[in-house]
C-alpha cells in the first residue's frame, strides 16, 4: 500500500494486479485480476481485502499512466 501511495505516480496512474498461488507461477497462467485498471485509492482498498493476504498467495502490482 505504501508503494501505491508514492508521490512518483501522477493522478492519471492506474493500477492492476496479478494474484496467484506460487504453485501456478511455473504454468505461465498470470492474468490481471481486474477487468479494468483502477486509481490508487481503489487499489489500496483492494489490497486491504483479507482474501489477498493468504499465506500461499503471490502477487505483483502493475501501474500504467493513461494519457
N, C-alpha and C positions, 0 to 999 in steps of 0.2 A: 504494500500500500504506500509506503514511503516513496518508492521509486515513481509510482504513478503521479504522486503529488509534486514532483520536482518542477522547479521553475523553467527548466530547459524545454518543456513541452508547451507549445502555443495553445491558445484556446481552440484552435482548429484540429488539434491532435485527437485521434480516435484510436480506441484500443480494442483488442480481441485476445483470446487466449486459446491454448491447446491444453487439454487435461486428459491424461492417460494413466493407466496403471503401468508401472515400469515394465511389466512383462510384455506389454504391447509395443514398446518402443522399437524392438527389432523387426516388427511386422511392417513398419512403414505406414501405419494407419493414422498418422497425425492429421486431424481435421480441426478446423477452427470450431470452437464450441458455440459461438454466437453467430446467428444468421446475418446480423448487422453489426458494424463497428459502432462502439459507444464512446461517449465522453468520459473524462476521468472520473467524475462523480459517480456515474453509473458503474464503472469498473470497480471502484472502491467498494460499493455496495455488494457487488457480486463476490469480491474477494472476502468479504466478511461472512459469507454463507458458510455455515458449518459443514455442509456436504463436500466442499472443496478442501477441507482441512484434514481429510482422511490420511492416515499414515502411509497408505500404499498408493498415494496419488502423486503424479509427476506433472508439472505444468510449466508453461512458458507464456509470457505476455508479449504480445506484438503491438507495435504502435506505428501509425502512419499519420501523415498530415494531409488532410483534404485541402485542395486548392480552391 
